[in-house]
Amino acid sequence: MAALAADDTPRALSGGARPVALFALRVLAWAVPLFAAWYLAAAPLSSAAGWVAARFVEAAAPVDHVRVRYADHRLAFAAEPDGDTMWRDRLPAGVVLDVDANPMQYTCSIPFFLALALATTLRPAWRRAAAALGVLLLIAAAGLYVDVHLQLARLAGPAGGLLFATPPYARELLALAFQVATLLAPVLGPVALWMAAEGKARISL
């Protein structure tokens, strides 16, 4: 009976039947083709994240409209300042603010998550895995938004001062969020969502 009870317990990553080193090798083995596919699919992934990021910028930054274009693994954002900024800084009609960002440093969490999921044969929880991929795309878009908003907040106006009247504390928060989005989210996000997607599903190492 004790043996049967042990068999019904989901295997953990911390010890059990096979060493953790084997799990790491599986992740690496899956990561090679998955990161290659991610690189080849950079255009649609980056464009999707960039479109969502542009909507975030329109909602939170002092701009009226943002267009985004993908080229050479980068996203170019063209933002039109809002009416208050145009009037305060005496900007000419039709002025557009151009900033660019590297979407690859934000979407790299997607192949990492897939490598973790496939290394543990996470097939019974594919619905949760698909939902996690959607969340990772939103996290990548949020990272792009912070990147673009921070660049806009640091632009100089015609008089030499900052173009937008962004409070100092808001710029500091954006800078902190940028560090989190570039250094922590691409690594910790996939791991946290993989653990959540696993749930109580049986995994094998």
N, C-alpha and C positions, 0 to 999 in steps of 0.2 A: 504494500500500500504506500509506503514511504517513497519507493521508487516511482510509482505512478504519479504521485503528487509532484515529485521533482520534474517529471517529464512534462507536466502541464504548465510549468512556470516558464514564461518567456525568457529567452536567453538575454543576458546583459552584455554590454561591451567591456566590462571590467574584468573579465576572467573566464570562467566557464570552459566550454569545449575547446576553443582554439585561442591562441594568443592574440593580443591586441595588435601585434605587429602584422599579422596576416590581414586584419581589417584595414590597416593603413596601406598595405600593398594593394588591396582591392580598390581602395579609394583612388590611389595613384593610377592604377591600371584603367579605371573608368575615366579619370580626369583627363588623360591624354586625348582620347577621341572626342570627349565632350567639349573640352576647351577649343579643340580644332573646329568643331561644328559651331560653337558659339562665335568664334572669330569670323567664320564664313557667313554666319547669319547676323552679323553686326548691324547691317543696314536696317532690317525690319525691327529688330529689338531696340536699337538706339532710337529709331524714328518714333516707335510707340512710346518709349519712356520720355522722349523729348516733347512729344505732343502733350502728354499729361503734365510734364513740368511747365510747359508754357501756360497751361491753364492755371496752375498754381501761382505762377508769377503774376498773371493778370489779376488774380484774386487778392494777392497779398502785397505786391509792389505798386508804387505810384505810377503805373503805366496803363494805357487804355487797350492796347492790342500788342500781341507778341506773335511773330511768325518764326518758325524753326525750319532749318534745312540741314540735311545730312550730307556730308562730303568727306571722304578720306578719313573715316573713323572718328570724325568730330561732328559736333552739332553747332551750327551758327544760329544764334538767336537775334532777331531784329525787333526791338521794343520801341513803341511810340510813347513818349512821355504823356502823362495826363494833363488836363487843362490847367490845373494849379501850377504845375511845374513849368509849363510853357509860358504862363503869364508871369510868374515870379522871376524866372531867369531870362525873360525876353528872348525865348528861343524862336528861330524862324519856322514858319509853317512847313510841315512835311518832314521835320527832322526825325531821324531814326537812330537809335542807339544800338550799336552792334557789339555783342559779346559772344564768345564761344566757350565750349566746355567739352571735356573728354568723357563721353558716356561709358566707355569701356571700364573705367575704374569703379563704376557703380553697378553695371549689369554683370560683372564677373561673378557675382554671388549666385547667379542662376546655374551655370555649369557645376559650381562647387556643390550646391544643394543636390543636383541630380547625381553627382558622383557618390555622395553620401547615401542617397536613397538606393541607388543600384548596388552599392557595395554591401548593403544589408538586405538585398532582395526584398525591398519594401513594396511588393506588388499588391498585397491585400488592402493597403491603405491608399490606393491610387487617387481616390477622390480628394483625400486630405492633401496628398502630394500636389495635385493640380491646383488646389486652393492656395497652397504655400507658394507655388510659382507665381500666381497672381499677386500675392502679397509682396514677393521679392521685386516684381516689376514696379509696384507702387513705391517701394522703398527706394529703388533706383531713381524713379522719377522725383521723389522727394529730395534725394541727394543732388540731382541736377538743379532742382529749384533753388536749393540753398546756395549752390555754386553761382548760379546766374544772379540771384538776388544780391548776394554779397558783392559781386563785381559791379552791379548797378549802384549799390550803396556807396561804392568807393570812387565813382566817376566824378571828375572835376567839371564844374560849370564854366561858362565863359568868363566869369569874374575871378576864377582861380580857386574858389571854394568848392565844397561838395555840391554836386548838382541837385541831389535829392535831400530833403530835410529829414534825414533819418537820425533819430536820437542816438547818442553814443552807446547807450545800453543795448539798443537793438542791433547795432553793428557788432558789438561784442558777442551777443547771443548768436548772431549769424555765423561769426567766426568760430565759435564753439561748436555749433551744429555742423559746420563744414568739416571740422576735425573728426567728429563722430561719424559723419557720412562717408568720409574717405578712409579712415583708419579702422574703425570698429564694425560698422554695419556690414561691409562686404564679407567679413569673417564670422562675426557672432550671429548675424541675422540668419544665414543658412543653417548654422548648427542649431539655433533655437527652434527654427521652424521645422527642421528635420526631426528633432526630438518630439515636437508637438504632433507632427504628422504621423510619427510611428505609433503614438498612443499605446494601446494594448496589443497591437498586432504582433504576431510572432515574427521574429527576425532571426536570420541565421548568419553566423560569422564564418 
